[in-house]
Amino acid sequence: MRPTLSVAIDAAYGRDAHESQARGTRALYENVLTSRWLPAIPALHARLQADPPARVADVACGHGHSTLAIARGYPKVLVDGIDLNGPSIVHARELLAGSSLEDRVAFHNRDAADPELSGRYDLVTIFEALHDMSYPVDVLTTLRGMLSEGGSVFVVDERAAERFSPNAGDAERLHYGFSVLHCLPVSMVGENAAGTGTVMRPGILRRYATEAGFAACEVLPIDDKFWRFYLLTP
């Protein structure tokens, strides 16, 4: 049986790959995730501020900067950071220690497909990781199964153009560079792997979401040069 969630970074890339990815996005999570991105979704923003406290799963959390940022930005929520990569979870737990968030945040080195996690969460997030997964439809199916009634999945990924063009711009050329060096190879691991890579166009994500059983895949009107934001609902 193939794994539902592939490890986003192949072990051959080593510790430096984990460190560079975590450092590259940390400032975004700490500065705009809860001040600009999530508040742009009014109903979700309201739920994260309300009682009873919302439960959030941050899947493929890596070093946990996004997980901790959500907890800091929304002082009522309970957040689980989940990742298959053991060293990343060790690092995340080190960051959690002494953060004053220990009562609302937990990090888990486990597969999100664990049946114990089914139906538990008001929000599931996956940041810049879906395109690395060998079986993205299986991943999204798992994330849908983690939702409680009324829950949603928030996907953040690279802002690729709607369709291929040789004049797509410098940002897309940069994404192709990342893809060739890392994201495409790791998304091709396994039999019949999707091989998505960094340049995941909106139509591809919509197809994956439909195949995973979501009723809606909304591209959110959040203006950003590098990132595109999706809200998936069952």
N, CA and C of each residue as an Amber inpcrd file, in Angstrom:
protein
   702
   0.8560000  -1.1930000   0.0000000   0.0000000   0.0000000   0.0000000
   0.8870000   1.2360000   0.0000000   0.6380000   2.1340000  -0.9620000
   1.4950000   3.3210000  -1.0360000   1.1630000   4.2870000   0.0880000
   2.1490000   5.0710000   0.5730000   1.8840000   6.0170000   1.6570000
   0.9830000   7.1360000   1.1910000   0.0710000   7.5500000   2.0520000
  -0.8220000   8.6430000   1.6990000  -0.0780000   9.9630000   1.6310000
   0.8610000  10.1780000   2.5300000   1.6520000  11.3990000   2.5170000
   3.1130000  11.0520000   2.3010000   3.6640000  11.4730000   1.1760000
   5.0780000  11.2680000   0.9280000   5.8720000  12.2770000   1.7410000
   7.0710000  11.9150000   2.1430000   7.9440000  12.8680000   2.8140000
   8.3640000  13.8990000   1.7880000   8.1920000  15.1660000   2.1350000
   8.3770000  16.2200000   1.1490000   9.8280000  16.3620000   0.6980000
  10.7630000  16.0760000   1.5500000  12.1680000  16.2330000   1.1890000
  12.8480000  14.8830000   1.2880000  13.3540000  14.4040000   0.1950000
  14.0440000  13.1240000   0.1990000  15.2580000  13.2150000   1.1070000
  15.5190000  12.1270000   1.8420000  16.6130000  12.1350000   2.8200000
  17.9520000  12.4750000   2.1900000  18.1130000  12.2010000   0.9110000
  19.3890000  12.4640000   0.2480000  19.7330000  13.9450000   0.2050000
  18.7390000  14.8220000   0.3490000  19.0210000  16.2510000   0.2960000
  19.6590000  16.7520000   1.5910000  19.4720000  16.0400000   2.6780000
  20.1600000  16.3680000   3.9140000  19.5530000  17.5010000   4.7140000
  20.2040000  17.7700000   5.8390000  19.6970000  18.7590000   6.7990000
  19.6260000  20.1660000   6.2130000  20.5820000  20.5080000   5.3480000
  20.6030000  21.8640000   4.7970000  19.3350000  22.1830000   4.0210000
  18.7720000  21.1820000   3.3480000  17.5400000  21.4150000   2.5930000
  16.3990000  21.7850000   3.5250000  16.2780000  21.0730000   4.6360000
  15.2380000  21.3870000   5.6210000  15.4390000  22.7920000   6.1820000
  16.6750000  23.1080000   6.5270000  16.9730000  24.4080000   7.1300000
  16.6690000  25.5490000   6.1600000  17.0650000  25.3930000   4.9090000
  16.8760000  26.4770000   3.9450000  15.4040000  26.7050000   3.6520000
  14.6280000  25.6310000   3.5390000  13.1920000  25.8040000   3.3130000
  12.5240000  26.4840000   4.4970000  12.8840000  26.0790000   5.6940000
  12.2760000  26.6720000   6.8910000  12.6170000  28.1550000   7.0060000
  13.8800000  28.4970000   6.7400000  14.2880000  29.9050000   6.8400000
  13.6550000  30.7420000   5.7350000  13.4550000  30.1210000   4.5740000
  12.9320000  30.8760000   3.4410000  11.5050000  31.3490000   3.6160000
  10.7150000  30.6410000   4.4080000   9.3040000  31.0140000   4.5810000
   8.9620000  31.5070000   5.9910000   9.8940000  31.4290000   6.8970000
   9.5890000  31.7850000   8.2880000   9.0480000  33.2050000   8.4240000
   9.6830000  34.1670000   7.7660000   9.2630000  35.5610000   7.8950000
   7.8330000  35.7600000   7.4030000   7.4510000  35.0410000   6.3400000
   6.0840000  35.1430000   5.8330000   5.0900000  34.6770000   6.8840000
   5.3390000  33.5180000   7.4530000   4.4130000  32.9750000   8.4410000
   4.3200000  33.8860000   9.6500000   5.4240000  34.4190000  10.0770000
   5.4270000  35.2300000  11.2980000   4.8500000  36.6270000  11.0830000
   4.8360000  37.1120000   9.8390000   4.4330000  38.5000000   9.5990000
   3.1050000  38.6600000   8.8650000   2.7320000  37.7170000   7.9940000
   1.5140000  37.9570000   7.2070000   0.4860000  36.8320000   7.2650000
   0.8460000  35.6620000   7.7680000  -0.0930000  34.5420000   7.7800000
  -1.3650000  34.8800000   8.5340000  -1.2280000  35.4330000   9.7410000
  -2.4220000  35.7250000  10.5480000  -2.8090000  37.2020000  10.5430000
  -2.0050000  38.0500000   9.9010000  -2.3620000  39.4670000   9.8140000
  -2.9660000  39.8290000   8.4680000  -2.6880000  39.0010000   7.4270000
  -3.1960000  39.3280000   6.0970000  -3.8430000  38.1430000   5.3910000
  -3.1810000  36.9780000   5.4070000  -3.7050000  35.8570000   4.6270000
  -5.0220000  35.3230000   5.1950000  -5.0000000  34.8300000   6.4220000
  -6.2190000  34.2380000   6.9910000  -7.3320000  35.2580000   7.2250000
  -7.0360000  36.4960000   7.6280000  -8.1200000  37.4760000   7.7570000
  -8.8220000  37.8050000   6.4450000  -8.2110000  37.4540000   5.3160000
  -8.8450000  37.6910000   4.0200000  -9.9740000  36.7020000   3.7470000
 -10.1740000  35.7290000   4.6570000 -11.2670000  34.7610000   4.5430000
 -12.1810000  35.0110000   5.7350000 -13.1420000  35.9270000   5.6430000
 -13.8870000  36.4040000   6.8200000 -14.5170000  35.3160000   7.6730000
 -15.1790000  34.3530000   7.0630000 -15.8500000  33.3230000   7.8630000
 -14.8390000  32.4730000   8.6130000 -13.7500000  32.1360000   7.9760000
 -12.7150000  31.3450000   8.6350000 -12.0350000  32.1560000   9.7310000
 -11.7320000  33.4040000   9.4400000 -11.1210000  34.2930000  10.4320000
 -11.9970000  34.3880000  11.6820000 -13.3000000  34.5170000  11.4710000
 -14.2240000  34.6030000  12.6000000 -14.2450000  33.3110000  13.4020000
 -14.2300000  32.1800000  12.7040000 -14.2530000  30.8900000  13.4190000
 -13.0050000  30.7120000  14.2620000 -11.8600000  31.1590000  13.7580000
 -10.6070000  30.9960000  14.5010000 -10.5460000  31.8870000  15.7410000
 -11.4170000  32.8770000  15.7900000 -11.4700000  33.7660000  16.9530000
 -12.5640000  33.3820000  17.9400000 -13.4080000  32.4310000  17.5720000
 -14.6350000  32.1620000  18.3250000 -14.4750000  31.0130000  19.3090000
 -15.5080000  30.8210000  20.1150000 -15.6490000  29.6650000  20.9950000
 -16.7060000  28.7410000  20.4210000 -16.6180000  27.4490000  20.6640000
 -15.4960000  26.7880000  21.3280000 -14.2340000  26.8900000  20.4860000
 -13.0560000  26.7760000  21.0890000 -11.8120000  26.9610000  20.3390000
 -11.7190000  26.0400000  19.1270000 -11.3370000  26.6200000  18.0060000
 -11.1750000  25.8400000  16.7830000  -9.9490000  24.9310000  16.9010000
 -10.0360000  23.7810000  16.2400000  -8.9060000  22.8600000  16.1480000
  -8.3240000  22.9580000  14.7460000  -6.9980000  23.1090000  14.6720000
  -6.2960000  23.2950000  13.4070000  -5.2200000  22.2320000  13.2750000
  -5.1050000  21.6490000  12.0870000  -4.0000000  20.7440000  11.7830000
  -3.1480000  21.3840000  10.7010000  -1.8710000  21.5550000  10.9820000
  -0.9190000  22.0970000  10.0190000  -0.1100000  20.9150000   9.4900000
  -0.4890000  20.4150000   8.3060000   0.0930000  19.1930000   7.7620000
   1.3300000  19.5290000   6.9350000   2.3550000  18.6760000   7.0550000
   3.6680000  18.9290000   6.4460000   4.2510000  20.2070000   7.0400000
   4.2010000  20.2860000   8.3600000   4.5440000  21.5170000   9.0720000
   6.0290000  21.8170000   9.1010000   6.8830000  20.8450000   8.7870000
   8.3200000  21.0890000   8.8150000   8.7910000  21.4940000  10.1900000
   9.5160000  22.6030000  10.2590000  10.0560000  23.0770000  11.5320000
   9.0220000  23.7770000  12.4020000   7.8000000  23.9090000  11.9000000
   6.7180000  24.3810000  12.7440000   6.5110000  25.8800000  12.8160000
   7.1700000  26.6490000  11.9610000   6.9910000  28.1040000  12.0350000
   5.5620000  28.5160000  11.7040000   4.9440000  27.8600000  10.7370000
   3.5550000  28.1730000  10.4070000   2.6200000  27.7650000  11.5360000
   2.8810000  26.6220000  12.1420000   2.0540000  26.1250000  13.2480000
   2.0590000  27.1200000  14.4040000   3.2400000  27.5480000  14.7840000
   3.3700000  28.4840000  15.8990000   2.7640000  29.8430000  15.5620000
   2.9030000  30.2630000  14.3120000   2.3380000  31.5530000  13.9100000
   0.8190000  31.5440000  14.0180000   0.1870000  30.4430000  13.6290000
  -1.2760000  30.3540000  13.7470000  -1.6960000  30.4560000  15.2100000
  -0.9850000  29.7650000  16.0740000  -1.3280000  29.8030000  17.5040000
  -1.1280000  31.1890000  18.0980000  -0.0810000  31.8750000  17.6750000
   0.1610000  33.2290000  18.1880000  -0.8910000  34.2080000  17.6730000
  -1.2700000  34.0500000  16.4140000  -2.2180000  34.9930000  15.8210000
  -3.6410000  34.7970000  16.2820000  -3.9570000  33.5810000  16.7150000
  -5.3190000  33.2640000  17.1700000  -5.2150000  32.6190000  18.5530000
  -5.2980000  33.4190000  19.6040000  -4.9940000  32.9460000  20.9600000
  -5.9220000  31.8920000  21.5320000  -7.0110000  31.5580000  20.8350000
  -7.9110000  30.5170000  21.3570000  -7.6690000  29.1520000  20.7150000
  -7.0980000  29.1090000  19.5290000  -7.0890000  27.8650000  18.7600000
  -6.1240000  26.8320000  19.3420000  -6.4140000  25.5680000  19.0350000
  -5.5580000  24.4430000  19.3750000  -4.9640000  23.9300000  18.0670000
  -3.6340000  23.8330000  17.9930000  -2.9850000  23.5380000  16.7260000
  -2.0900000  22.3100000  16.8450000  -2.2670000  21.3700000  15.9230000
  -1.3820000  20.2130000  15.8050000  -0.5290000  20.3650000  14.5520000
   0.7860000  20.3610000  14.7290000   1.7040000  20.3250000  13.5990000
   2.0600000  18.8810000  13.3110000   1.8890000  18.4550000  12.0680000
   2.0420000  17.0450000  11.7060000   3.0220000  16.9240000  10.5530000
   4.0070000  16.0340000  10.7040000   4.9840000  15.8260000   9.6340000
   5.5840000  14.4380000   9.7650000   5.8770000  13.8160000   8.6280000
   6.5040000  12.4940000   8.6340000   8.0000000  12.5540000   8.8740000
   8.5950000  13.7320000   8.7280000  10.0420000  13.8530000   8.8860000
  10.4080000  14.0390000  10.3540000  11.0390000  13.0220000  10.9420000
  11.3550000  13.0520000  12.3690000  12.2350000  14.1990000  12.8060000
  13.3780000  14.4610000  12.1180000  14.2380000  15.5760000  12.5420000
  13.5330000  16.9280000  12.5190000  12.6310000  17.1230000  11.5650000
  11.8970000  18.3890000  11.5280000  11.0040000  18.5440000  12.7560000
  10.3630000  17.4710000  13.1760000   9.5120000  17.5330000  14.3580000
  10.3460000  17.7620000  15.6170000  11.5240000  17.1620000  15.6880000
  12.4210000  17.4200000  16.8180000  12.7260000  18.9080000  16.8970000
  13.0470000  19.5100000  15.7580000  13.3650000  20.9450000  15.7330000
  12.1390000  21.7690000  16.1250000  10.9650000  21.3870000  15.6250000
   9.7420000  22.1200000  15.9590000   9.4590000  22.0790000  17.4560000
   9.6730000  20.9320000  18.0690000   9.4470000  20.8220000  19.5120000
  10.4370000  21.6700000  20.2940000  11.6330000  21.8300000  19.7840000
  12.6090000  22.7170000  20.4250000  12.1340000  24.1630000  20.3670000
  11.5490000  24.5570000  19.2450000  11.0210000  25.9130000  19.1260000
   9.8100000  26.1210000  20.0290000   9.0200000  25.0700000  20.2000000
   7.8290000  25.1640000  21.0490000   8.1930000  25.3550000  22.5140000
   9.2480000  24.7090000  22.9490000   9.6520000  24.7850000  24.3590000
   9.9470000  26.2290000  24.7470000   9.2850000  26.7000000  25.7730000
   9.5000000  28.0590000  26.2530000   8.7840000  29.1310000  25.4530000
   7.9050000  28.7290000  24.5370000   7.2130000  29.6910000  23.6820000
   5.9290000  30.2400000  24.3120000   5.5060000  29.6690000  25.4330000
   4.2350000  29.9850000  26.0910000   3.0300000  29.4880000  25.2950000
   3.2920000  28.6060000  24.3210000   2.2150000  28.0420000  23.5160000
   2.0390000  26.5480000  23.7720000   2.7810000  26.0340000  24.7500000
   2.8010000  24.5870000  24.9630000   1.4280000  24.0000000  25.2930000
   0.5320000  24.8070000  25.8380000  -0.7810000  24.2790000  26.2020000
  -1.7530000  24.2310000  25.0190000  -1.3640000  24.8470000  23.8840000
  -2.2730000  24.8750000  22.7310000  -1.6630000  24.3020000  21.4590000
  -0.3860000  23.9660000  21.4790000   0.3020000  23.4660000  20.2880000
   0.9630000  22.1390000  20.6120000   0.8710000  21.1990000  19.6860000
   1.5790000  19.9270000  19.8070000   2.1190000  19.5440000  18.4330000
   3.2920000  18.9370000  18.4220000   3.8980000  18.4890000  17.1750000
   3.9430000  16.9680000  17.1630000   3.5720000  16.3950000  16.0090000
   3.4290000  14.9500000  15.8950000   4.2190000  14.4260000  14.7020000
   5.0750000  13.4500000  14.9460000   5.7720000  12.7320000  13.8760000
   4.8960000  11.5300000  13.5070000   3.9140000  11.7820000  12.6300000
   2.9630000  10.7320000  12.2880000   2.3630000  11.0070000  10.9160000
   1.7160000  10.0090000  10.3780000   1.0280000  10.1330000   9.1060000
  -0.3440000  10.7530000   9.3530000  -0.6700000  11.7900000   8.6030000
  -1.9770000  12.4250000   8.7600000  -3.1200000  11.4930000   8.3920000
  -2.8070000  10.3810000   7.7280000  -3.8350000   9.4040000   7.3780000
  -4.2280000   8.5080000   8.5430000  -3.6110000   8.6850000   9.6940000
  -3.9740000   7.9160000  10.8830000  -5.4740000   8.0940000  11.1570000
  -6.2300000   7.0100000  11.2210000  -7.6780000   7.1260000  11.4360000
  -8.0590000   7.9080000  12.6950000  -7.1720000   7.9550000  13.6840000
  -7.4800000   8.6930000  14.9090000  -7.6660000  10.1870000  14.6560000
  -7.1600000  10.6800000  13.5210000  -7.2550000  12.1100000  13.2170000
  -8.4900000  12.4550000  12.3950000  -9.2520000  11.4830000  12.0220000
 -10.4260000  11.7080000  11.1720000 -11.4830000  12.5520000  11.8760000
 -12.0370000  13.5110000  11.1440000 -13.1640000  14.2930000  11.6370000
 -12.8670000  15.1910000  12.8060000 -11.6040000  15.5500000  12.9910000
 -11.2170000  16.2550000  14.2140000 -11.0660000  17.7640000  14.0500000
 -10.8520000  18.2600000  12.8330000 -10.3450000  19.6280000  12.6880000
 -11.3080000  20.5610000  11.9540000 -11.3700000  21.8000000  12.4450000
 -12.1240000  22.8620000  11.7780000 -11.3570000  23.4100000  10.5810000
 -10.0430000  23.3520000  10.6440000  -9.2000000  23.8490000   9.5580000
  -7.9860000  22.9470000   9.4320000  -7.6610000  22.5910000   8.1910000
  -6.4170000  21.8920000   7.8980000  -5.6370000  22.7580000   6.9190000
  -4.3760000  22.9980000   7.2040000  -3.5380000  23.8130000   6.3310000
  -2.4090000  22.9700000   5.7500000  -1.9780000  23.3410000   4.5490000
  -0.7920000  22.7430000   3.9540000  -0.0900000  23.8310000   3.1450000
   1.0870000  24.2050000   3.6050000   1.8160000  25.3290000   3.0370000
   2.9860000  24.8450000   2.1750000   2.9730000  25.2310000   0.9220000
   4.0820000  24.9950000  -0.0210000   4.6070000  23.5560000   0.0540000
   3.6930000  22.6030000   0.0790000   4.1120000  21.2100000   0.1990000
   3.3500000  20.2710000  -0.7200000   2.1400000  20.6410000  -1.1240000
   1.3360000  19.7110000  -1.9100000   2.0230000  19.3310000  -3.2160000
   2.6940000  20.2890000  -3.8350000   3.3390000  20.0020000  -5.1260000
   4.5280000  19.0460000  -4.9810000   5.0100000  18.8480000  -3.7570000
   6.1080000  17.9080000  -3.5070000   5.6230000  16.4780000  -3.3320000
   4.3230000  16.3030000  -3.1520000   3.7880000  14.9920000  -2.8000000
   3.6420000  14.1050000  -4.0260000   4.0570000  12.8460000  -3.8890000
   3.9530000  11.9100000  -5.0050000   2.5060000  11.6060000  -5.3760000
   1.6170000  11.6280000  -4.3710000   0.2160000  11.2680000  -4.5960000
  -0.6850000  12.3700000  -4.0320000  -0.7270000  13.5240000  -4.7010000
  -1.4670000  14.6660000  -4.1430000  -2.9560000  14.4290000  -3.9800000
  -3.5580000  13.6290000  -4.8390000  -4.9890000  13.3430000  -4.6780000
  -5.2180000  12.5590000  -3.3930000  -4.3540000  11.5830000  -3.1230000
  -4.4590000  10.8360000  -1.8690000  -4.2700000  11.7590000  -0.6730000
  -3.3330000  12.6930000  -0.8040000  -3.0930000  13.6470000   0.2840000
  -4.3490000  14.4680000   0.5520000  -4.9240000  15.0330000  -0.5010000
  -6.1180000  15.8580000  -0.3210000  -7.3030000  15.0430000   0.1930000
  -7.4010000  13.8040000  -0.2240000  -8.4540000  12.9370000   0.3000000
  -8.2880000  12.7540000   1.8080000  -7.0390000  12.5650000   2.2340000
  -6.7590000  12.4470000   3.6630000  -7.1210000  13.7280000   4.3990000
  -6.7460000  14.8790000   3.8490000  -7.0370000  16.1480000   4.5120000
  -8.5460000  16.3710000   4.6260000  -9.2830000  15.9930000   3.5830000
 -10.7480000  16.1090000   3.6490000 -11.3030000  15.2510000   4.7680000
 -10.7470000  14.0580000   4.9380000 -11.2140000  13.1660000   5.9900000
 -10.9050000  13.6560000   7.3910000  -9.9560000  14.5660000   7.5240000
  -9.6070000  15.1120000   8.8320000 -10.5710000  16.1910000   9.3050000
 -11.4090000  16.6880000   8.3980000 -12.2720000  17.8280000   8.7140000
 -13.4930000  17.4250000   9.5250000 -13.8340000  18.2790000  10.4700000
 -15.1130000  18.1660000  11.1470000 -16.1700000  18.8570000  10.2910000
 -17.4270000  18.7590000  10.6800000 -18.5010000  19.3750000   9.9030000
 -18.2740000  20.8790000   9.7800000 -18.3520000  21.3750000   8.5600000
 -18.1440000  22.7970000   8.3210000 -16.6940000  23.1900000   8.1600000
 -15.7740000  22.2340000   8.2310000 -14.3520000  22.5410000   8.1390000
 -13.8980000  22.7840000   6.7050000 -12.6690000  23.2940000   6.5780000
 -12.1180000  23.5960000   5.2620000 -10.6160000  23.3730000   5.2590000
 -10.0640000  23.2590000   4.0540000  -8.6370000  23.0720000   3.8550000
  -8.0770000  24.3150000   3.1800000  -7.0100000  24.8680000   3.7450000
  -6.3470000  26.0650000   3.2220000  -5.0180000  25.6370000   2.6270000
  -4.8780000  25.8200000   1.3060000  -3.6720000  25.4260000   0.5910000
  -2.9500000  26.6790000   0.1130000  -1.6700000  26.7740000   0.4280000
  -0.8350000  27.8550000  -0.0960000   0.2750000  27.2210000  -0.9170000
   0.4130000  27.6780000  -2.1510000   1.4470000  27.1240000  -3.0280000
   1.9450000  28.2190000  -3.9640000   2.9700000  27.8830000  -4.7410000
   3.5580000  28.8800000  -5.6340000   2.5340000  29.4310000  -6.6250000
   2.6930000  30.6970000  -6.9570000   1.7690000  31.3680000  -7.8770000
   2.2230000  31.1300000  -9.3160000   1.8700000  29.9920000  -9.8580000
   2.1640000  29.6900000 -11.2580000   1.0890000  30.3190000 -12.1400000
   1.4680000  30.6250000 -13.3680000   0.5070000  31.1880000 -14.3140000
  -0.5860000  30.1700000 -14.6190000  -1.7190000  30.6590000 -15.1100000
  -2.8350000  29.7790000 -15.4380000  -2.4530000  28.7450000 -16.4870000
  -1.5730000  29.1250000 -17.4110000  -1.1320000  28.2020000 -18.4600000
   0.3140000  28.5160000 -18.8270000   0.9640000  27.5780000 -19.4790000
   2.3620000  27.7460000 -19.8520000   2.5360000  28.8600000 -20.8790000
   3.5980000  29.6370000 -20.6810000   4.0020000  30.6450000 -21.6540000
   5.5120000  30.8070000 -21.5570000   6.2000000  30.9160000 -22.6730000
   7.6580000  31.1410000 -22.6090000   8.0000000  32.5030000 -22.0310000
   7.0040000  33.3910000 -21.9110000   7.2350000  34.7330000 -21.3670000
   6.5050000  34.9170000 -20.0380000   6.4700000  33.8690000 -19.2300000
   5.7080000  33.9220000 -17.9770000   6.3400000  34.8220000 -16.9250000
   7.6080000  35.1490000 -17.0760000   8.2450000  36.0670000 -16.1420000
   9.3050000  35.4170000 -15.2800000  10.0380000  36.2750000 -14.5690000
  11.1730000  35.8040000 -13.7770000  10.7500000  34.8870000 -12.6300000
   9.6110000  35.1740000 -12.0040000   9.1840000  34.3590000 -10.8630000
   8.9430000  32.9160000 -11.2960000   8.2930000  32.7340000 -12.4460000
   8.0260000  31.3680000 -12.8900000   9.3120000  30.6590000 -13.3130000
  10.2390000  31.4080000 -13.8970000  11.5360000  30.7990000 -14.2300000
  12.2430000  30.3350000 -12.9550000  12.1410000  31.1430000 -11.9100000
  12.7160000  30.7450000 -10.6200000  12.0450000  29.4730000 -10.1120000
  10.7260000  29.3900000 -10.2270000  10.0040000  28.1980000  -9.7870000
  10.4450000  26.9610000 -10.5610000  10.6500000  27.1160000 -11.8610000
  11.1330000  25.9760000 -12.6410000  12.5130000  25.5320000 -12.1730000
  13.3500000  26.4890000 -11.7970000  14.6720000  26.1300000 -11.2660000
  14.5630000  25.3120000  -9.9960000  13.7120000  25.7670000  -9.0670000
  13.4800000  24.9960000  -7.8390000  12.9540000  23.6070000  -8.1750000
  12.0450000  23.5580000  -9.1520000  11.3990000  22.3030000  -9.4770000
  12.3930000  21.2770000  -9.9960000  13.2570000  21.6900000 -10.9060000
  14.2350000  20.7620000 -11.4790000  15.1920000  20.2330000 -10.4170000
  15.5890000  21.1040000  -9.4940000  16.5730000  20.7080000  -8.4860000
  15.9720000  19.8810000  -7.3540000  14.6990000  20.1100000  -7.0490000
  14.1490000  19.4330000  -5.8820000  12.7220000  18.9400000  -6.0440000
  11.7800000  19.8480000  -6.2920000  10.3640000  19.5170000  -6.1350000
   9.8830000  18.4650000  -7.1200000  10.3320000  18.5530000  -8.3660000
   9.9210000  17.5430000  -9.3360000  10.5090000  16.1640000  -9.0030000
  11.8110000  16.0610000  -8.7050000  12.3410000  14.7280000  -8.3660000
  11.6290000  14.0640000  -7.1970000  11.3600000  14.8190000  -6.1090000
  10.7370000  14.1670000  -4.9560000   9.2720000  13.8380000  -5.2090000
   8.6300000  14.5650000  -6.1290000   7.2320000  14.2610000  -6.4310000
   7.0870000  13.1390000  -7.4540000   8.2250000  12.5780000  -7.8830000
   8.2090000  11.4540000  -8.8100000   8.5880000  10.1420000  -8.1280000
   8.7280000  10.1600000  -6.8030000   9.0940000   8.9590000  -6.0640000
   7.8740000   8.0610000  -5.9130000   7.9860000   6.8120000  -6.3450000
   6.8920000   5.8640000  -6.2050000   6.2470000   5.5170000  -7.5390000
   5.5620000   4.4170000  -7.5500000   4.9050000   3.9380000  -8.7610000
   3.7180000   4.8320000  -9.1100000   3.6650000   5.2630000 -10.3690000
   2.5800000   6.1240000 -10.8530000   2.4730000   7.4280000 -10.0700000
   3.6190000   7.9510000  -9.6370000   3.6270000   9.2220000  -8.9200000
   3.1780000  10.3530000  -9.8360000   2.6290000  11.4030000  -9.2290000
   2.0590000  12.5040000 -10.0100000   3.1230000  13.3330000 -10.7080000
   4.2790000  13.5320000 -10.0560000   5.3280000  14.3460000 -10.6570000
   4.8800000  15.7730000 -10.9120000   4.2520000  16.3900000  -9.9290000
   3.6940000  17.7320000 -10.1060000   4.7920000  18.7820000 -10.2250000
   5.6740000  18.8570000  -9.2430000   6.7130000  19.8750000  -9.2540000
   6.2010000  21.2300000  -8.8290000   7.1140000  22.1830000  -8.7440000
   6.8190000  23.5000000  -8.1770000   5.7430000  24.2490000  -8.9570000
   5.7510000  24.1040000 -10.2870000   4.8310000  24.8910000 -11.1120000
   3.4820000  24.1640000 -11.1900000   2.7390000  24.2530000 -10.0940000
   1.4110000  23.6380000 -10.0140000   0.3770000  24.6920000 -10.3940000
  -0.1060000  24.6200000 -11.6100000  -1.0500000  25.6210000 -12.0950000
  -2.4250000  25.4270000 -11.4440000  -3.2320000  26.4870000 -11.3650000
  -4.5320000  26.3880000 -10.6860000  -5.4190000  25.2710000 -11.2140000
  -5.3960000  25.0480000 -12.5150000  -6.2170000  23.9800000 -13.0690000
  -5.8160000  22.6120000 -12.5580000  -4.5310000  22.4280000 -12.3180000
  -4.0570000  21.1500000 -11.7850000  -4.5660000  20.9550000 -10.3640000
  -4.4540000  22.0050000  -9.5400000  -4.9400000  21.8900000  -8.1640000
  -6.4510000  21.6560000  -8.1290000  -7.1820000  22.3360000  -9.0100000
  -8.6340000  22.1210000  -9.0570000  -8.9560000  20.6660000  -9.4150000
  -8.2090000  20.1090000 -10.3630000  -8.4490000  18.7080000 -10.7390000
  -8.1510000  17.7870000  -9.5770000  -7.0230000  18.0150000  -8.8900000
  -6.6940000  17.1820000  -7.7380000  -7.7960000  17.2640000  -6.6830000
  -8.2920000  18.4850000  -6.4270000  -9.3250000  18.6690000  -5.4040000
 -10.6130000  17.9420000  -5.7790000 -10.9960000  18.0330000  -7.0420000
 -12.2120000  17.3460000  -7.4960000 -12.0560000  15.8370000  -7.3460000
 -10.9060000  15.3080000  -7.7550000 -10.6750000  13.8720000  -7.6560000
 -10.6330000  13.4080000  -6.2030000 -10.2660000  14.3240000  -5.2950000
 -10.2150000  13.9860000  -3.8700000 -11.5720000  14.1130000  -3.1940000
 -12.5920000  14.5360000  -3.9280000 -13.9400000  14.5810000  -3.3730000
 -14.3810000  15.9190000  -2.8250000 -13.6240000  16.9790000  -3.0620000
 -14.0510000  18.2990000  -2.5940000 -15.1250000  18.8580000  -3.5200000
 -16.1040000  19.5190000  -2.9410000 -17.1780000  20.1200000  -3.7290000
 -16.7510000  21.4460000  -4.3330000 -15.8280000  22.1410000  -3.6670000
 -15.4150000  23.4600000  -4.1410000 -13.9260000  23.6630000  -3.9120000
 -13.3070000  24.3390000  -4.8590000 -11.8910000  24.7410000  -4.7490000
 -11.8180000  26.1940000  -5.1860000 -11.7920000  27.0880000  -4.2280000
 -11.8380000  28.5210000  -4.4970000 -10.4320000  29.1060000  -4.5120000
 -10.1130000  29.8370000  -5.5770000  -8.8710000  30.6100000  -5.6000000
  -9.1690000  31.9330000  -4.9050000  -8.4840000  32.1770000  -3.8070000
  -8.8110000  33.3300000  -2.9640000  -8.2000000  34.6180000  -3.5160000
  -8.9100000  35.7390000  -3.3740000  -8.4340000  37.0170000  -3.9130000
  -7.4140000  37.6900000  -2.9960000  -6.3420000  36.9770000  -2.6920000
  -5.2640000  37.5270000  -1.8690000  -4.1250000  37.8860000  -2.8080000
  -3.7670000  39.1460000  -2.8630000  -2.7630000  39.6180000  -3.8120000
  -1.3610000  39.3100000  -3.2950000  -0.6220000  38.5330000  -4.0520000
   0.7510000  38.2070000  -3.6810000   1.5080000  37.8170000  -4.9460000
   2.7340000  38.2770000  -5.0570000   3.5150000  38.0360000  -6.2720000
   3.9470000  36.5880000  -6.4050000   4.2070000  35.9280000  -5.2830000
   4.8050000  34.5920000  -5.3200000   3.8550000  33.4650000  -4.9380000
   2.7590000  33.7850000  -4.2300000   1.9270000  32.7260000  -3.6640000
   0.5010000  32.8230000  -4.1690000  -0.1380000  31.6400000  -4.2870000
  -1.5610000  31.5730000  -4.5940000  -2.2480000  30.8170000  -3.4540000
  -3.4800000  31.1940000  -3.1700000  -4.1810000  30.7080000  -1.9880000
  -5.5020000  30.0500000  -2.3940000  -5.7330000  28.8640000  -1.8610000
  -6.9160000  28.0910000  -2.2160000  -7.6730000  27.7060000  -0.9420000
  -8.9980000  27.7250000  -1.0090000  -9.8280000  27.2320000   0.0680000
 -10.6660000  26.0860000  -0.4920000 -10.4850000  24.8980000   0.0780000
 -11.1790000  23.6930000  -0.3680000 -12.2350000  23.3220000   0.6560000
 -13.4410000  23.0850000   0.1730000 -14.5350000  22.6970000   1.0710000
 -15.2150000  21.4480000   0.5430000 -15.6160000  20.5370000   1.4620000
 -16.2520000  19.2680000   1.0560000 -17.6240000  19.4990000   0.4230000
